[in-house]
């Protein structure tokens, strides 16, 4: 696509899972689905998941179904898999070179599928002999290139191919970049909210789904607030930024915030302490003190005036 002068190439990333509804191409009214299959046809799997030894070769199948009214030629491809910023699985676009699991998959370049027809296409998975133990995510897809004016759209539909090379697997995560921001209530008689942000990185060699919990401690342990901070899938080497909020925080001095990540090897905790000054409460206290001092001054002045009045009355003839 990049070699066509004067044309703009737009690549649409596919959702790599079994589509709940058929996906149409933009210009040619082609509608199709892609699913894992056996030689006999779709087998109900959402994606292909295999654990293989280095050097092992296996054959899997994909079913391409054309629900359109005309015959269509589908380009078939495989590529490394990754997670988007929103946590959805995807595969590298055609203009990026795969370096991992996507290179293990070999499939024919294209397949012609007639209207309302399903074609089962085999693909081969060859694990390199020096493959590192752990997960090597990939995806496989069928696409149709459509043209409209000066725009080319490569619409892909496919599914995950989750490959794991045999050997020692290590589920492990790290947590860092913990940040806190305190939001005070406009009402000094109400507590505030602590906004917490942190990052989680999969430092192991297999796919994990860690869970996180945030805990806020103040008033020397007298007030402890906790809340689940979320979680989600992380591929090896992947990182995600999450956050949560914890209410009921008065911020009366030193506040300790900790986030503990579990479900992926030994629990990991990252913590930070901060001093939060309760300005609204201090202003209320200062206002009350000022009112009290003003009342006492007024009372003293009034008593003095009365005393001077009595003295003046007693000294009169």
C-alpha positions, 0 to 999 in steps of 0.5 A: 500500500505504501508504494502507491503514489498519491494514495493514502493507506489506512489499516484497520486492526481486527478484533482477534476473537470469534466475531459475534456478528459477521464483519462487512468489508467497506466497499465490496459488501463482503461479509465474512467470519473466521474461526478455529476449526478442524478438517471438518469445520469450525469446532467451537473454540474461541482461539487456538491455544497450544503448548509445544516443545521446541522443534515441534511441528503441528497443523491447525485449521481455520474456517473462513466463511463468506456470508456475502452474495458474491465470491471473494478472495481473502488474503490470509496472514499471521503476525505477532499478537499484542494488547491495545491500550484498552486491553484488547488483543490484536495482531501487528499490521501488515507494515510491521515485521513480526519477530516472535510467535507470528513467524512460527505460523505458515499459511497459504497466501489467499483463499477464494470462497464462494457466496454462503460458502465455508472453506477450511484452510490448514496452517502449520505451527513450527516451534524454533528449536531455540524457542524460549520457554513461555508464551509467544502470542500471535494471531491469524486473519483473513482480510479483504482489501477495499478501495474507495477514491484515494483510500485503501482499507484492509479489513481483517477478521481473525483470532488468537493463536496462543503459543507456549513453548515448553520449559520452565514458566514464570508468572511474575509481575512488578508494580511501580509509578504509584501516584496519589492526588487528594481531592478535598470536599467543599464541605469541611465536615466531610472527608475527601477522596484519594485518586490513585494511579499505578503501573503493572508490568508482566516481568514473567514469561507467560500470560497473566491476569493479575488483580490489584487492591489499594489500601489507604491508612491514616490517623496512625492506623485508626482509619483504614480504607481499601478498594479493589483497584482492577486487573486484566490480562497482561502478555509477557513484557506488557505493561498497563497503567491503572487507577482507582479512587478511595473515599472517606479519607480525612487527610489529617496528617500522614497518609500511607497508600499501598497497592498490592498486586496478586494472582501472578506469582508472589504478591507485589506491593508498592507504597508511598507516604505523604503528608496531607494538610487538612486546610478546610478543617484548619480554617474552620478551627481558626475561624472558631478560635477567632470568634471565641477571641472576639467574643472574649474581647467583646465581653471584657470591653462590655464588663469594663464599660459597666465597671466604669459606669458604676464608678462614675455613678458612685462618684456623683454628688 
